[in-house]
Amino acid sequence: MNLKVRCDVCKAVFELQVDASRYQRWKSGEGYVQTMFPELTSDQRELLLSQTCGKCFDSLFKEED
Ligand SMILES: [Zn+2]
């Protein structure tokens, strides 16, 4: 399935290609995002978990330095 996720920080919309049945299982609390979606990049997994894209995630971390 094609999943659209919006970054809460920069409001950019990203399209992720995920397996629909695994997505449903993940939404119901089964398994970690990295084990359910090994095909996604770490940036894409972060987007699913925290609705923050890789670029914004990096800049949030930089501000804490
Ligand atoms: Zn962003």
N, CA, C, O and the ligand as a Tripos MOL2 file, in Angstrom:
@<TRIPOS>MOLECULE
protein
  261   259    66     0     0
PROTEIN
NO_CHARGES

@<TRIPOS>ATOM
      1 N           0.8460   -1.1940    0.0000 N.3       1 MET1
      2 CA          0.0000    0.0000    0.0000 C.3       1 MET1
      3 C           0.8740    1.2340    0.0000 C.2       1 MET1
      4 O           2.0280    1.2000    0.4280 O.2       1 MET1
      5 N           0.3060    2.3280   -0.4880 N.am      2 ASN2
      6 CA          1.0110    3.5870   -0.5270 C.3       2 ASN2
      7 C           0.5340    4.4350    0.6450 C.2       2 ASN2
      8 O          -0.6420    4.7880    0.7310 O.2       2 ASN2
      9 N           1.4500    4.7560    1.5370 N.am      3 LEU3
     10 CA          1.0890    5.4530    2.7590 C.3       3 LEU3
     11 C           1.6310    6.8760    2.6920 C.2       3 LEU3
     12 O           2.8050    7.0870    2.3870 O.2       3 LEU3
     13 N           0.7710    7.8470    2.9780 N.am      4 LYS4
     14 CA          1.2360    9.2300    3.0020 C.3       4 LYS4
     15 C           1.3790    9.6730    4.4530 C.2       4 LYS4
     16 O           0.4360    9.5840    5.2390 O.2       4 LYS4
     17 N           2.5580   10.1480    4.7920 N.am      5 VAL5
     18 CA          2.8330   10.5900    6.1580 C.3       5 VAL5
     19 C           3.3390   12.0150    6.0960 C.2       5 VAL5
     20 O           4.2500   12.3320    5.3310 O.2       5 VAL5
     21 N           2.7360   12.8810    6.9160 N.am      6 ARG6
     22 CA          3.1680   14.2710    6.9360 C.3       6 ARG6
     23 C           4.1010   14.5100    8.1020 C.2       6 ARG6
     24 O           3.8300   14.0810    9.2230 O.2       6 ARG6
     25 N           5.1980   15.1930    7.8410 N.am      7 CYS7
     26 CA          6.1240   15.5590    8.9000 C.3       7 CYS7
     27 C           5.4990   16.6730    9.7390 C.2       7 CYS7
     28 O           5.0820   17.6990    9.2030 O.2       7 CYS7
     29 N           5.4370   16.4680   11.0570 N.am      8 ASP8
     30 CA          4.8360   17.4420   11.9570 C.3       8 ASP8
     31 C           5.6420   18.7320   12.0470 C.2       8 ASP8
     32 O           5.1150   19.7750   12.4330 O.2       8 ASP8
     33 N           6.9030   18.6590   11.6940 N.am      9 VAL9
     34 CA          7.7830   19.8160   11.8430 C.3       9 VAL9
     35 C           7.7650   20.6970   10.5940 C.2       9 VAL9
     36 O           7.4600   21.8860   10.6830 O.2       9 VAL9
     37 N           8.0860   20.1310    9.4430 N.am     10 CYS10
     38 CA          8.1750   20.9470    8.2200 C.3      10 CYS10
     39 C           6.9300   20.8270    7.3490 C.2      10 CYS10
     40 O           6.8190   21.5220    6.3380 O.2      10 CYS10
     41 N           5.9800   19.9470    7.7280 N.am     11 LYS11
     42 CA          4.7010   19.7600    7.0310 C.3      11 LYS11
     43 C           4.8400   19.1640    5.6370 C.2      11 LYS11
     44 O           3.8750   19.1540    4.8730 O.2      11 LYS11
     45 N           6.0060   18.6750    5.3000 N.am     12 ALA12
     46 CA          6.1920   18.0090    4.0190 C.3      12 ALA12
     47 C           5.5250   16.6340    4.0700 C.2      12 ALA12
     48 O           5.5220   15.9710    5.1080 O.2      12 ALA12
     49 N           4.9590   16.2160    2.9300 N.am     13 VAL13
     50 CA          4.2960   14.9160    2.8730 C.3      13 VAL13
     51 C           5.2020   13.9110    2.1600 C.2      13 VAL13
     52 O           5.7250   14.1820    1.0790 O.2      13 VAL13
     53 N           5.3750   12.7640    2.7790 N.am     14 PHE14
     54 CA          6.2220   11.7170    2.2250 C.3      14 PHE14
     55 C           5.3640   10.4950    1.9180 C.2      14 PHE14
     56 O           4.4510   10.1570    2.6710 O.2      14 PHE14
     57 N           5.6690    9.8450    0.8100 N.am     15 GLU15
     58 CA          4.9580    8.6240    0.4460 C.3      15 GLU15
     59 C           5.8420    7.4230    0.7280 C.2      15 GLU15
     60 O           6.9760    7.3390    0.2570 O.2      15 GLU15
     61 N           5.3050    6.5010    1.5010 N.am     16 LEU16
     62 CA          6.0230    5.2800    1.8350 C.3      16 LEU16
     63 C           5.2890    4.0920    1.2390 C.2      16 LEU16
     64 O           4.0610    4.0160    1.2750 O.2      16 LEU16
     65 N           6.0630    3.1710    0.6930 N.am     17 GLN17
     66 CA          5.4850    1.9400    0.1590 C.3      17 GLN17
     67 C           5.6230    0.8580    1.2280 C.2      17 GLN17
     68 O           6.7280    0.3850    1.4940 O.2      17 GLN17
     69 N           4.5080    0.4670    1.8380 N.am     18 VAL18
     70 CA          4.5640   -0.5470    2.8930 C.3      18 VAL18
     71 C           3.5790   -1.6690    2.6020 C.2      18 VAL18
     72 O           2.5940   -1.4820    1.8870 O.2      18 VAL18
     73 N           3.8570   -2.8240    3.1610 N.am     19 ASP19
     74 CA          2.9620   -3.9620    3.0400 C.3      19 ASP19
     75 C           1.7330   -3.7210    3.9240 C.2      19 ASP19
     76 O           1.8740   -3.4870    5.1240 O.2      19 ASP19
     77 N           0.5250   -3.7750    3.3370 N.am     20 ALA20
     78 CA         -0.6940   -3.3960    4.0550 C.3      20 ALA20
     79 C          -0.9510   -4.2710    5.2810 C.2      20 ALA20
     80 O          -1.3340   -3.7550    6.3310 O.2      20 ALA20
     81 N          -0.7470   -5.5720    5.1680 N.am     21 SER21
     82 CA         -1.0510   -6.4510    6.3050 C.3      21 SER21
     83 C          -0.0450   -6.2440    7.4300 C.2      21 SER21
     84 O          -0.4080   -6.3040    8.6050 O.2      21 SER21
     85 N           1.2340   -5.9970    7.0750 N.am     22 ARG22
     86 CA          2.2160   -5.7350    8.1200 C.3      22 ARG22
     87 C           1.9580   -4.3770    8.7840 C.2      22 ARG22
     88 O           2.1870   -4.2020    9.9810 O.2      22 ARG22
     89 N           1.4790   -3.4290    7.9840 N.am     23 TYR23
     90 CA          1.1710   -2.1200    8.5380 C.3      23 TYR23
     91 C           0.0430   -2.2220    9.5680 C.2      23 TYR23
     92 O           0.1120   -1.6220   10.6400 O.2      23 TYR23
     93 N          -0.9990   -2.9920    9.2250 N.am     24 GLN24
     94 CA         -2.1150   -3.1930   10.1610 C.3      24 GLN24
     95 C          -1.6430   -3.8710   11.4480 C.2      24 GLN24
     96 O          -2.0530   -3.5010   12.5480 O.2      24 GLN24
     97 N          -0.7770   -4.8660   11.2880 N.am     25 ARG25
     98 CA         -0.2550   -5.5690   12.4620 C.3      25 ARG25
     99 C           0.5820   -4.6300   13.3230 C.2      25 ARG25
    100 O           0.4910   -4.6540   14.5510 O.2      25 ARG25
    101 N           1.3940   -3.8040   12.6730 N.am     26 TRP26
    102 CA          2.2230   -2.8480   13.4150 C.3      26 TRP26
    103 C           1.3380   -1.8380   14.1580 C.2      26 TRP26
    104 O           1.6030   -1.4960   15.3100 O.2      26 TRP26
    105 N           0.2680   -1.3610   13.4700 N.am     27 LYS27
    106 CA         -0.6460   -0.3990   14.0960 C.3      27 LYS27
    107 C          -1.3290   -0.9990   15.3220 C.2      27 LYS27
    108 O          -1.6310   -0.2790   16.2730 O.2      27 LYS27
    109 N          -1.5710   -2.2920   15.3090 N.am     28 SER28
    110 CA         -2.2290   -2.9280   16.4490 C.3      28 SER28
    111 C          -1.2230   -3.3330   17.5310 C.2      28 SER28
    112 O          -1.5730   -4.0060   18.5000 O.2      28 SER28
    113 N           0.0170   -2.9170   17.3510 N.am     29 GLY29
    114 CA          0.9920   -3.0840   18.4200 C.3      29 GLY29
    115 C           1.8770   -4.3060   18.3210 C.2      29 GLY29
    116 O           2.6070   -4.6410   19.2540 O.2      29 GLY29
    117 N           1.8020   -4.9710   17.1720 N.am     30 GLU30
    118 CA          2.5960   -6.1850   17.0130 C.3      30 GLU30
    119 C           3.9590   -5.8590   16.4000 C.2      30 GLU30
    120 O           4.0390   -5.4470   15.2420 O.2      30 GLU30
    121 N           5.0060   -6.0410   17.1610 N.am     31 GLY31
    122 CA          6.3570   -5.8890   16.6270 C.3      31 GLY31
    123 C           6.8620   -4.4630   16.5770 C.2      31 GLY31
    124 O           6.0980   -3.5000   16.6400 O.2      31 GLY31
    125 N           8.1630   -4.3640   16.4630 N.am     32 TYR32
    126 CA          8.8100   -3.0630   16.3420 C.3      32 TYR32
    127 C           8.8300   -2.6380   14.8880 C.2      32 TYR32
    128 O           8.7810   -3.4710   13.9830 O.2      32 TYR32
    129 N           8.9020   -1.3320   14.6720 N.am     33 VAL33
    130 CA          8.8940   -0.8100   13.3100 C.3      33 VAL33
    131 C          10.0700   -1.3630   12.4890 C.2      33 VAL33
    132 O           9.9310   -1.5960   11.2890 O.2      33 VAL33
    133 N          11.2190   -1.5710   13.1340 N.am     34 GLN34
    134 CA         12.3760   -2.0540   12.3710 C.3      34 GLN34
    135 C          12.2650   -3.5310   12.0030 C.2      34 GLN34
    136 O          12.8800   -3.9760   11.0340 O.2      34 GLN34
    137 N          11.4890   -4.2890   12.7650 N.am     35 THR35
    138 CA         11.3080   -5.7000   12.4090 C.3      35 THR35
    139 C          10.1230   -5.8850   11.4560 C.2      35 THR35
    140 O          10.1150   -6.8180   10.6530 O.2      35 THR35
    141 N           9.1200   -4.9990   11.5420 N.am     36 MET36
    142 CA          7.9710   -5.0900   10.6450 C.3      36 MET36
    143 C           8.2800   -4.5250    9.2600 C.2      36 MET36
    144 O           7.7500   -5.0030    8.2570 O.2      36 MET36
    145 N           9.1420   -3.5020    9.2100 N.am     37 PHE37
    146 CA          9.4450   -2.8490    7.9290 C.3      37 PHE37
    147 C          10.9460   -2.7720    7.6790 C.2      37 PHE37
    148 O          11.5220   -1.6850    7.6390 O.2      37 PHE37
    149 N          11.5710   -3.9290    7.5110 N.am     38 PRO38
    150 CA         13.0250   -3.9100    7.2850 C.3      38 PRO38
    151 C          13.4000   -3.2470    5.9590 C.2      38 PRO38
    152 O          14.5520   -2.8590    5.7610 O.2      38 PRO38
    153 N          12.4260   -3.1160    5.0490 N.am     39 GLU39
    154 CA         12.7230   -2.5480    3.7390 C.3      39 GLU39
    155 C          12.7690   -1.0180    3.7440 C.2      39 GLU39
    156 O          13.2450   -0.4060    2.7880 O.2      39 GLU39
    157 N          12.2740   -0.4030    4.8230 N.am     40 LEU40
    158 CA         12.2920    1.0610    4.8970 C.3      40 LEU40
    159 C          13.6460    1.5540    5.3970 C.2      40 LEU40
    160 O          14.3580    0.8440    6.1080 O.2      40 LEU40
    161 N          13.9830    2.7670    5.0160 N.am     41 THR41
    162 CA         15.2100    3.3680    5.5330 C.3      41 THR41
    163 C          14.9540    3.8460    6.9690 C.2      41 THR41
    164 O          13.8060    3.9380    7.4030 O.2      41 THR41
    165 N          16.0160    4.1450    7.6890 N.am     42 SER42
    166 CA         15.8410    4.6030    9.0670 C.3      42 SER42
    167 C          15.0630    5.9180    9.1180 C.2      42 SER42
    168 O          14.3110    6.1620   10.0610 O.2      42 SER42
    169 N          15.2480    6.7650    8.1010 N.am     43 ASP43
    170 CA         14.4920    8.0180    8.0340 C.3      43 ASP43
    171 C          12.9950    7.7550    7.8680 C.2      43 ASP43
    172 O          12.1620    8.4190    8.4860 O.2      43 ASP43
    173 N          12.6700    6.7780    7.0250 N.am     44 GLN44
    174 CA         11.2590    6.4460    6.7900 C.3      44 GLN44
    175 C          10.6250    5.8360    8.0330 C.2      44 GLN44
    176 O           9.4590    6.0930    8.3330 O.2      44 GLN44
    177 N          11.4020    5.0240    8.7580 N.am     45 ARG45
    178 CA         10.8760    4.4380    9.9950 C.3      45 ARG45
    179 C          10.6520    5.5100   11.0610 C.2      45 ARG45
    180 O           9.6890    5.4470   11.8260 O.2      45 ARG45
    181 N          11.5370    6.4760   11.1020 N.am     46 GLU46
    182 CA         11.3850    7.5760   12.0560 C.3      46 GLU46
    183 C          10.1130    8.3700   11.7570 C.2      46 GLU46
    184 O           9.4100    8.8120   12.6660 O.2      46 GLU46
    185 N           9.8380    8.5370   10.4840 N.am     47 LEU47
    186 CA          8.6270    9.2320   10.0510 C.3      47 LEU47
    187 C           7.3760    8.4990   10.5300 C.2      47 LEU47
    188 O           6.4270    9.1340   10.9920 O.2      47 LEU47
    189 N           7.3650    7.1860   10.4250 N.am     48 LEU48
    190 CA          6.2400    6.3850   10.9040 C.3      48 LEU48
    191 C           6.0840    6.4930   12.4240 C.2      48 LEU48
    192 O           4.9730    6.5980   12.9420 O.2      48 LEU48
    193 N           7.2070    6.4660   13.1180 N.am     49 LEU49
    194 CA          7.1750    6.4490   14.5780 C.3      49 LEU49
    195 C           6.8170    7.7950   15.1800 C.2      49 LEU49
    196 O           5.9950    7.8750   16.0930 O.2      49 LEU49
    197 N           7.4320    8.8480   14.6700 N.am     50 SER50
    198 CA          7.3160   10.1450   15.3410 C.3      50 SER50
    199 C           6.7710   11.2510   14.4510 C.2      50 SER50
    200 O           6.7250   12.4100   14.8650 O.2      50 SER50
    201 N           6.3500   10.9060   13.2140 N.am     51 GLN51
    202 CA          5.8940   11.9020   12.2500 C.3      51 GLN51
    203 C           6.9150   13.0400   12.1020 C.2      51 GLN51
    204 O           6.5540   14.2080   11.9630 O.2      51 GLN51
    205 N           8.1840   12.6660   12.1360 N.am     52 THR52
    206 CA          9.2550   13.6280   11.9180 C.3      52 THR52
    207 C          10.1650   13.0810   10.8200 C.2      52 THR52
    208 O          10.6450   11.9520   10.9200 O.2      52 THR52
    209 N          10.4060   13.8770    9.7670 N.am     53 CYS53
    210 CA         11.2470   13.3780    8.6850 C.3      53 CYS53
    211 C          12.7150   13.3880    9.1040 C.2      53 CYS53
    212 O          13.0860   14.0130   10.0980 O.2      53 CYS53
    213 N          13.5350   12.6930    8.3380 N.am     54 GLY54
    214 CA         14.9420   12.5480    8.6880 C.3      54 GLY54
    215 C          15.6670   13.8740    8.8350 C.2      54 GLY54
    216 O          16.4820   14.0570    9.7390 O.2      54 GLY54
    217 N          15.3560   14.8030    7.9240 N.am     55 LYS55
    218 CA         15.9990   16.1080    7.9420 C.3      55 LYS55
    219 C          15.6630   16.8680    9.2260 C.2      55 LYS55
    220 O          16.5490   17.4260    9.8730 O.2      55 LYS55
    221 N          14.3590   16.8860    9.5950 N.am     56 CYS56
    222 CA         13.9270   17.5990   10.8040 C.3      56 CYS56
    223 C          14.4430   16.8720   12.0500 C.2      56 CYS56
    224 O          14.8260   17.5100   13.0300 O.2      56 CYS56
    225 N          14.4520   15.5560   12.0090 N.am     57 PHE57
    226 CA         14.9430   14.7690   13.1340 C.3      57 PHE57
    227 C          16.4030   15.1230   13.4200 C.2      57 PHE57
    228 O          16.7950   15.3060   14.5730 O.2      57 PHE57
    229 N          17.2040   15.2170   12.3490 N.am     58 ASP58
    230 CA         18.6110   15.5850   12.5010 C.3      58 ASP58
    231 C          18.7610   16.9830   13.0790 C.2      58 ASP58
    232 O          19.6030   17.2120   13.9460 O.2      58 ASP58
    233 N          17.9360   17.9310   12.5960 N.am     59 SER59
    234 CA         18.0990   19.3040   13.0780 C.3      59 SER59
    235 C          17.6100   19.4400   14.5170 C.2      59 SER59
    236 O          18.1330   20.2610   15.2700 O.2      59 SER59
    237 N          16.6060   18.6380   14.9120 N.am     60 LEU60
    238 CA         16.1590   18.6470   16.3110 C.3      60 LEU60
    239 C          17.2830   18.1710   17.2280 C.2      60 LEU60
    240 O          17.4900   18.7000   18.3200 O.2      60 LEU60
    241 N          18.0020   17.1570   16.7480 N.am     61 PHE61
    242 CA         19.1110   16.6280   17.5520 C.3      61 PHE61
    243 C          20.2470   17.6150   17.6490 C.2      61 PHE61
    244 O          20.8960   17.7330   18.6890 O.2      61 PHE61
    245 N          20.4880   18.3280   16.5560 N.am     62 LYS62
    246 CA         21.5770   19.3070   16.5480 C.3      62 LYS62
    247 C          21.3310   20.4240   17.5500 C.2      62 LYS62
    248 O          22.2600   20.9270   18.1830 O.2      62 LYS62
    249 N          20.0340   20.8120   17.6880 N.am     63 GLU63
    250 CA         19.7200   21.9010   18.6090 C.3      63 GLU63
    251 C          19.9980   21.5360   20.0670 C.2      63 GLU63
    252 O          20.2020   22.4040   20.9160 O.2      63 GLU63
    253 N          20.0000   20.2430   20.3300 N.am     64 GLU64
    254 CA         20.2570   19.8200   21.7080 C.3      64 GLU64
    255 C          21.7380   19.8100   22.0660 C.2      64 GLU64
    256 O          22.0970   19.6790   23.2360 O.2      64 GLU64
    257 N          22.5960   19.9490   21.0580 N.am     65 ASP65
    258 CA         24.0410   19.9450   21.3420 C.3      65 ASP65
    259 C          24.4900   21.2000   22.0650 C.2      65 ASP65
    260 O          25.6730   21.3450   22.3720 O.2      65 ASP65
    261 ZN         10.3650   17.5300    8.2650 Zn       66 ZN66
@<TRIPOS>BOND
     1     1     2 1
     2     2     3 1
     3     3     4 2
     4     3     5 am
     5     5     6 1
     6     6     7 1
     7     7     8 2
     8     7     9 am
     9     9    10 1
    10    10    11 1
    11    11    12 2
    12    11    13 am
    13    13    14 1
    14    14    15 1
    15    15    16 2
    16    15    17 am
    17    17    18 1
    18    18    19 1
    19    19    20 2
    20    19    21 am
    21    21    22 1
    22    22    23 1
    23    23    24 2
    24    23    25 am
    25    25    26 1
    26    26    27 1
    27    27    28 2
    28    27    29 am
    29    29    30 1
    30    30    31 1
    31    31    32 2
    32    31    33 am
    33    33    34 1
    34    34    35 1
    35    35    36 2
    36    35    37 am
    37    37    38 1
    38    38    39 1
    39    39    40 2
    40    39    41 am
    41    41    42 1
    42    42    43 1
    43    43    44 2
    44    43    45 am
    45    45    46 1
    46    46    47 1
    47    47    48 2
    48    47    49 am
    49    49    50 1
    50    50    51 1
    51    51    52 2
    52    51    53 am
    53    53    54 1
    54    54    55 1
    55    55    56 2
    56    55    57 am
    57    57    58 1
    58    58    59 1
    59    59    60 2
    60    59    61 am
    61    61    62 1
    62    62    63 1
    63    63    64 2
    64    63    65 am
    65    65    66 1
    66    66    67 1
    67    67    68 2
    68    67    69 am
    69    69    70 1
    70    70    71 1
    71    71    72 2
    72    71    73 am
    73    73    74 1
    74    74    75 1
    75    75    76 2
    76    75    77 am
    77    77    78 1
    78    78    79 1
    79    79    80 2
    80    79    81 am
    81    81    82 1
    82    82    83 1
    83    83    84 2
    84    83    85 am
    85    85    86 1
    86    86    87 1
    87    87    88 2
    88    87    89 am
    89    89    90 1
    90    90    91 1
    91    91    92 2
    92    91    93 am
    93    93    94 1
    94    94    95 1
    95    95    96 2
    96    95    97 am
    97    97    98 1
    98    98    99 1
    99    99   100 2
   100    99   101 am
   101   101   102 1
   102   102   103 1
   103   103   104 2
   104   103   105 am
   105   105   106 1
   106   106   107 1
   107   107   108 2
   108   107   109 am
   109   109   110 1
   110   110   111 1
   111   111   112 2
   112   111   113 am
   113   113   114 1
   114   114   115 1
   115   115   116 2
   116   115   117 am
   117   117   118 1
   118   118   119 1
   119   119   120 2
   120   119   121 am
   121   121   122 1
   122   122   123 1
   123   123   124 2
   124   123   125 am
   125   125   126 1
   126   126   127 1
   127   127   128 2
   128   127   129 am
   129   129   130 1
   130   130   131 1
   131   131   132 2
   132   131   133 am
   133   133   134 1
   134   134   135 1
   135   135   136 2
   136   135   137 am
   137   137   138 1
   138   138   139 1
   139   139   140 2
   140   139   141 am
   141   141   142 1
   142   142   143 1
   143   143   144 2
   144   143   145 am
   145   145   146 1
   146   146   147 1
   147   147   148 2
   148   147   149 am
   149   149   150 1
   150   150   151 1
   151   151   152 2
   152   151   153 am
   153   153   154 1
   154   154   155 1
   155   155   156 2
   156   155   157 am
   157   157   158 1
   158   158   159 1
   159   159   160 2
   160   159   161 am
   161   161   162 1
   162   162   163 1
   163   163   164 2
   164   163   165 am
   165   165   166 1
   166   166   167 1
   167   167   168 2
   168   167   169 am
   169   169   170 1
   170   170   171 1
   171   171   172 2
   172   171   173 am
   173   173   174 1
   174   174   175 1
   175   175   176 2
   176   175   177 am
   177   177   178 1
   178   178   179 1
   179   179   180 2
   180   179   181 am
   181   181   182 1
   182   182   183 1
   183   183   184 2
   184   183   185 am
   185   185   186 1
   186   186   187 1
   187   187   188 2
   188   187   189 am
   189   189   190 1
   190   190   191 1
   191   191   192 2
   192   191   193 am
   193   193   194 1
   194   194   195 1
   195   195   196 2
   196   195   197 am
   197   197   198 1
   198   198   199 1
   199   199   200 2
   200   199   201 am
   201   201   202 1
   202   202   203 1
   203   203   204 2
   204   203   205 am
   205   205   206 1
   206   206   207 1
   207   207   208 2
   208   207   209 am
   209   209   210 1
   210   210   211 1
   211   211   212 2
   212   211   213 am
   213   213   214 1
   214   214   215 1
   215   215   216 2
   216   215   217 am
   217   217   218 1
   218   218   219 1
   219   219   220 2
   220   219   221 am
   221   221   222 1
   222   222   223 1
   223   223   224 2
   224   223   225 am
   225   225   226 1
   226   226   227 1
   227   227   228 2
   228   227   229 am
   229   229   230 1
   230   230   231 1
   231   231   232 2
   232   231   233 am
   233   233   234 1
   234   234   235 1
   235   235   236 2
   236   235   237 am
   237   237   238 1
   238   238   239 1
   239   239   240 2
   240   239   241 am
   241   241   242 1
   242   242   243 1
   243   243   244 2
   244   243   245 am
   245   245   246 1
   246   246   247 1
   247   247   248 2
   248   247   249 am
   249   249   250 1
   250   250   251 1
   251   251   252 2
   252   251   253 am
   253   253   254 1
   254   254   255 1
   255   255   256 2
   256   255   257 am
   257   257   258 1
   258   258   259 1
   259   259   260 2
@<TRIPOS>SUBSTRUCTURE
     1 MET1         2 RESIDUE 1 A MET
     2 ASN2         6 RESIDUE 1 A ASN
     3 LEU3        10 RESIDUE 1 A LEU
     4 LYS4        14 RESIDUE 1 A LYS
     5 VAL5        18 RESIDUE 1 A VAL
     6 ARG6        22 RESIDUE 1 A ARG
     7 CYS7        26 RESIDUE 1 A CYS
     8 ASP8        30 RESIDUE 1 A ASP
     9 VAL9        34 RESIDUE 1 A VAL
    10 CYS10       38 RESIDUE 1 A CYS
    11 LYS11       42 RESIDUE 1 A LYS
    12 ALA12       46 RESIDUE 1 A ALA
    13 VAL13       50 RESIDUE 1 A VAL
    14 PHE14       54 RESIDUE 1 A PHE
    15 GLU15       58 RESIDUE 1 A GLU
    16 LEU16       62 RESIDUE 1 A LEU
    17 GLN17       66 RESIDUE 1 A GLN
    18 VAL18       70 RESIDUE 1 A VAL
    19 ASP19       74 RESIDUE 1 A ASP
    20 ALA20       78 RESIDUE 1 A ALA
    21 SER21       82 RESIDUE 1 A SER
    22 ARG22       86 RESIDUE 1 A ARG
    23 TYR23       90 RESIDUE 1 A TYR
    24 GLN24       94 RESIDUE 1 A GLN
    25 ARG25       98 RESIDUE 1 A ARG
    26 TRP26      102 RESIDUE 1 A TRP
    27 LYS27      106 RESIDUE 1 A LYS
    28 SER28      110 RESIDUE 1 A SER
    29 GLY29      114 RESIDUE 1 A GLY
    30 GLU30      118 RESIDUE 1 A GLU
    31 GLY31      122 RESIDUE 1 A GLY
    32 TYR32      126 RESIDUE 1 A TYR
    33 VAL33      130 RESIDUE 1 A VAL
    34 GLN34      134 RESIDUE 1 A GLN
    35 THR35      138 RESIDUE 1 A THR
    36 MET36      142 RESIDUE 1 A MET
    37 PHE37      146 RESIDUE 1 A PHE
    38 PRO38      150 RESIDUE 1 A PRO
    39 GLU39      154 RESIDUE 1 A GLU
    40 LEU40      158 RESIDUE 1 A LEU
    41 THR41      162 RESIDUE 1 A THR
    42 SER42      166 RESIDUE 1 A SER
    43 ASP43      170 RESIDUE 1 A ASP
    44 GLN44      174 RESIDUE 1 A GLN
    45 ARG45      178 RESIDUE 1 A ARG
    46 GLU46      182 RESIDUE 1 A GLU
    47 LEU47      186 RESIDUE 1 A LEU
    48 LEU48      190 RESIDUE 1 A LEU
    49 LEU49      194 RESIDUE 1 A LEU
    50 SER50      198 RESIDUE 1 A SER
    51 GLN51      202 RESIDUE 1 A GLN
    52 THR52      206 RESIDUE 1 A THR
    53 CYS53      210 RESIDUE 1 A CYS
    54 GLY54      214 RESIDUE 1 A GLY
    55 LYS55      218 RESIDUE 1 A LYS
    56 CYS56      222 RESIDUE 1 A CYS
    57 PHE57      226 RESIDUE 1 A PHE
    58 ASP58      230 RESIDUE 1 A ASP
    59 SER59      234 RESIDUE 1 A SER
    60 LEU60      238 RESIDUE 1 A LEU
    61 PHE61      242 RESIDUE 1 A PHE
    62 LYS62      246 RESIDUE 1 A LYS
    63 GLU63      250 RESIDUE 1 A GLU
    64 GLU64      254 RESIDUE 1 A GLU
    65 ASP65      258 RESIDUE 1 A ASP
    66 ZN66       261 GROUP 0 **** ****
